[in-house]
Amino acid sequence: MEENQGIIEEKQDNIEEKQSIFERMKRYIIKPSAFFEKYRENPKYLFHLIALIVITVVSGLISINVNKQVLDGATDSLTGAEAELFNNVLGFMTSPIAIVLAAIITSLIGYYVGAFIYYIIIAKIFKGEGKFNHMMIVVLLASYPIKLQAFIKSFFPANLELSLFNTITKSVNLFTLWQLFLLITGTAVLFNMSKKKSATIFIVLFVIGVIFAVGSFSLNNAVASLQY
């Protein structure tokens, strides 16, 4: 009986390996629970880490080219040595090598630190049964919606207007809510936790993040008003 079960599982694994990228994406969107389930026994995350870094680099390069005119106009009010120094610094910061290095460094720090914090909360405080690699998988797979949003935005000029509406919509939109759903689903599956418990944890963290973003905006406005 156990031997037959092993054969069935092996066949299922072979079928999953032969699935096209489109079929995997469809499963990721329609049946995220089943998509996460396949990482329970083998939580390898290197592919997704590299893929997300590549998307970040591509988005950054596109965004720099789209916003080149805005960046070039930033030195209009400067003259002489100041303009030259600013152009040199800006030229380095917007160079392909700088964008690649920044994407790699910020991604590695962001994903590992974020996964570590979530792991402490889920596994240590709330006694989830998964390992750190499981949390890395959850964080990385839940990051694709945010990277998709950044990729789409990279084709349009950056909106530099600071407003309460922009602050809220940046924190609460289709992509961030999709990410929230994936965090809840992935944690429930890979840490043997009820969806209700997982949802409570991440919704509370999400609300705290939104409050912090709005609070930071209000504080910056208050400080700016005192300067005039």
ChimeraX attribute file (.defattr): number of C-alpha atoms within 10 A of each C-alpha:
attribute: neighborCount
match mode: 1-to-1
recipient: residues
	/A:1	6
	/A:2	7
	/A:3	8
	/A:4	9
	/A:5	10
	/A:6	11
	/A:7	12
	/A:8	12
	/A:9	12
	/A:10	12
	/A:11	12
	/A:12	11
	/A:13	12
	/A:14	11
	/A:15	10
	/A:16	13
	/A:17	10
	/A:18	10
	/A:19	11
	/A:20	10
	/A:21	9
	/A:22	9
	/A:23	12
	/A:24	16
	/A:25	14
	/A:26	13
	/A:27	15
	/A:28	16
	/A:29	13
	/A:30	11
	/A:31	12
	/A:32	18
	/A:33	19
	/A:34	14
	/A:35	19
	/A:36	23
	/A:37	14
	/A:38	14
	/A:39	18
	/A:40	19
	/A:41	9
	/A:42	10
	/A:43	19
	/A:44	14
	/A:45	18
	/A:46	12
	/A:47	9
	/A:48	16
	/A:49	20
	/A:50	14
	/A:51	13
	/A:52	22
	/A:53	20
	/A:54	15
	/A:55	17
	/A:56	22
	/A:57	21
	/A:58	17
	/A:59	22
	/A:60	21
	/A:61	17
	/A:62	17
	/A:63	20
	/A:64	20
	/A:65	15
	/A:66	16
	/A:67	15
	/A:68	13
	/A:69	11
	/A:70	13
	/A:71	15
	/A:72	12
	/A:73	9
	/A:74	13
	/A:75	15
	/A:76	8
	/A:77	8
	/A:78	12
	/A:79	9
	/A:80	7
	/A:81	9
	/A:82	12
	/A:83	15
	/A:84	13
	/A:85	12
	/A:86	14
	/A:87	16
	/A:88	11
	/A:89	12
	/A:90	15
	/A:91	14
	/A:92	13
	/A:93	13
	/A:94	17
	/A:95	13
	/A:96	16
	/A:97	12
	/A:98	13
	/A:99	20
	/A:100	18
	/A:101	12
	/A:102	17
	/A:103	20
	/A:104	19
	/A:105	12
	/A:106	13
	/A:107	17
	/A:108	15
	/A:109	11
	/A:110	12
	/A:111	16
	/A:112	17
	/A:113	13
	/A:114	15
	/A:115	21
	/A:116	17
	/A:117	13
	/A:118	23
	/A:119	24
	/A:120	15
	/A:121	14
	/A:122	21
	/A:123	19
	/A:124	11
	/A:125	10
	/A:126	14
	/A:127	14
	/A:128	20
	/A:129	14
	/A:130	19
	/A:131	14
	/A:132	16
	/A:133	18
	/A:134	26
	/A:135	28
	/A:136	25
	/A:137	25
	/A:138	27
	/A:139	24
	/A:140	22
	/A:141	22
	/A:142	22
	/A:143	22
	/A:144	19
	/A:145	18
	/A:146	17
	/A:147	17
	/A:148	16
	/A:149	15
	/A:150	17
	/A:151	19
	/A:152	13
	/A:153	15
	/A:154	20
	/A:155	15
	/A:156	12
	/A:157	15
	/A:158	13
	/A:159	8
	/A:160	7
	/A:161	8
	/A:162	10
	/A:163	12
	/A:164	14
	/A:165	9
	/A:166	13
	/A:167	16
	/A:168	15
	/A:169	12
	/A:170	14
	/A:171	18
	/A:172	15
	/A:173	12
	/A:174	14
	/A:175	20
	/A:176	19
	/A:177	16
	/A:178	17
	/A:179	20
	/A:180	20
	/A:181	17
	/A:182	24
	/A:183	24
	/A:184	25
	/A:185	23
	/A:186	30
	/A:187	31
	/A:188	22
	/A:189	24
	/A:190	24
	/A:191	21
	/A:192	15
	/A:193	22
	/A:194	15
	/A:195	15
	/A:196	10
	/A:197	14
	/A:198	23
	/A:199	19
	/A:200	13
	/A:201	16
	/A:202	18
	/A:203	17
	/A:204	10
	/A:205	14
	/A:206	17
	/A:207	13
	/A:208	12
	/A:209	14
	/A:210	17
	/A:211	14
	/A:212	12
	/A:213	17
	/A:214	18
	/A:215	13
	/A:216	13
	/A:217	16
	/A:218	14
	/A:219	12
	/A:220	11
	/A:221	13
	/A:222	11
	/A:223	10
	/A:224	10
	/A:225	9
	/A:226	7
	/A:227	6
	/A:228	5
